[in-house]
Amino acid sequence: MMQVLAMLYLWLKAGHVIFVIFWMAGLFMLPRFFVYHQEALEGSPENAIWIDRERKLMKIIMWPSLFVVWGFGLALAVSGEWYTQGWFHAKLALVLVLSAYHLWLATYAAKLARGERQLTGRQLRLLNEIPGVTAALIVVLVIVKPF
């Protein structure tokens, strides 16, 4: 029985890491799409192409990855009994930050699709640092388990 649980754990971990990679790719790509989208003239064919690209990235890669990451992550936490450990609480808080960032990106994509361009390219480039810094902190917490 222990071998079955150990094997399931490894599959959960593999799935979690795979979908984290997909999700993070989307979190890095979408703000860059926004920069290029904002440079396109409103109502132009190029503008419509960026709206379609953003929608597809969210629908095909980002939303499914977000849900799978959460599912595998919670299953790992339960199987590893991590929910009582400090490093896990910190990791969970950072994953909530990334999830909130994801929701903000979805909201901003909808605004861009409506023609609302509230941020500058520079602001979007700075916001694009959020997933990288957050992911680095999460990796340290998971590997080092400092507390």
C-alpha positions in Angstrom: 0.0 0.0 0.0 2.9 2.4 0.8 4.3 1.8 -2.7 1.0 2.8 -4.3 0.8 6.0 -2.2 4.4 6.8 -3.0 3.8 6.3 -6.7 0.7 8.4 -6.6 2.6 11.1 -4.8 5.2 11.2 -7.6 2.6 11.4 -10.3 0.8 14.2 -8.4 4.2 16.1 -8.1 5.0 15.6 -11.8 1.6 16.8 -12.8 1.8 19.8 -10.5 5.3 20.8 -11.9 4.2 20.4 -15.5 1.1 22.5 -15.1 3.0 25.1 -13.0 5.3 25.5 -16.0 2.3 26.0 -18.4 0.7 28.5 -16.1 3.9 30.5 -15.5 4.5 30.6 -19.3 1.0 32.2 -19.6 1.6 34.6 -16.7 4.8 35.7 -18.5 3.4 35.9 -22.0 0.1 37.7 -21.4 1.5 41.0 -20.1 3.9 41.0 -23.1 0.9 40.5 -25.4 -0.7 43.5 -23.7 2.2 45.7 -24.5 2.0 44.8 -28.2 -1.8 45.0 -28.1 -1.7 48.5 -26.8 0.7 49.6 -29.5 -1.8 48.4 -32.2 -4.3 51.0 -33.4 -7.8 50.6 -31.9 -10.2 49.0 -34.4 -7.3 47.8 -36.6 -7.0 44.2 -37.8 -3.9 43.9 -35.7 -5.9 44.9 -32.6 -8.4 42.2 -33.3 -5.6 39.6 -33.7 -4.2 40.6 -30.2 -7.7 40.2 -28.7 -7.9 36.8 -30.2 -4.4 35.7 -29.1 -5.1 36.9 -25.5 -8.4 35.1 -25.4 -6.9 31.9 -26.6 -4.0 32.0 -24.3 -6.3 32.5 -21.3 -8.9 29.9 -22.4 -6.5 27.1 -23.7 -3.5 27.4 -21.4 -3.9 29.7 -18.5 -7.3 28.8 -17.0 -7.0 25.1 -17.3 -3.4 25.2 -15.9 -4.6 27.3 -12.9 -7.2 24.8 -11.9 -5.0 21.8 -12.4 -2.1 23.4 -10.4 -4.5 24.1 -7.6 -5.9 20.6 -7.7 -2.6 18.8 -7.8 -1.1 21.2 -5.2 -3.9 20.7 -2.7 -3.7 16.9 -3.2 0.1 17.1 -2.6 -0.4 19.1 0.5 -2.9 16.6 1.9 -0.8 13.6 1.0 2.4 15.2 2.4 0.6 16.5 5.4 2.2 19.9 4.8 -0.8 22.0 5.8 0.6 22.4 9.3 4.1 23.6 8.2 5.1 27.3 8.0 6.8 27.1 4.6 3.6 25.7 3.1 1.5 28.5 4.5 4.0 31.0 3.0 3.9 29.2 -0.3 0.1 29.1 -0.3 0.0 32.8 0.3 2.3 33.4 -2.7 0.2 31.1 -4.9 -2.8 33.2 -3.8 -0.9 36.3 -5.0 -0.2 34.6 -8.4 -3.9 33.6 -8.6 -5.0 37.1 -7.9 -2.5 38.4 -10.5 -4.0 35.9 -13.0 -7.5 37.3 -12.2 -6.2 40.8 -12.7 -4.7 39.8 -16.1 -8.0 38.3 -17.2 -9.8 41.5 -16.2 -7.3 43.7 -18.0 -7.6 41.5 -21.1 -11.3 42.2 -21.1 -10.7 45.9 -20.7 -8.3 45.9 -23.7 -10.8 44.0 -25.8 -13.3 46.8 -25.0 -10.7 49.4 -26.0 -9.8 50.5 -22.5 -6.1 51.1 -22.3 -5.4 52.1 -18.7 -1.7 51.3 -18.3 1.4 52.2 -20.2 3.7 49.7 -21.8 6.3 50.5 -19.1 3.8 49.8 -16.3 2.9 46.5 -18.0 6.6 45.6 -18.3 7.1 46.3 -14.6 4.0 44.2 -13.7 5.5 41.4 -15.7 8.1 41.0 -12.9 5.5 39.8 -10.4 5.3 36.1 -11.6 9.1 35.8 -11.8 9.9 37.1 -8.3 6.9 35.2 -6.8 8.0 31.9 -8.5 11.5 32.3 -7.2 10.3 32.8 -3.7 8.0 29.7 -4.0 10.8 27.6 -5.3 13.0 28.6 -2.3 10.2 27.8 0.1 9.5 24.4 -1.4 13.2 23.3 -1.8 14.8 24.8 1.3 11.7 24.7 3.6 13.2 27.5 5.8 10.5 27.2 8.5 
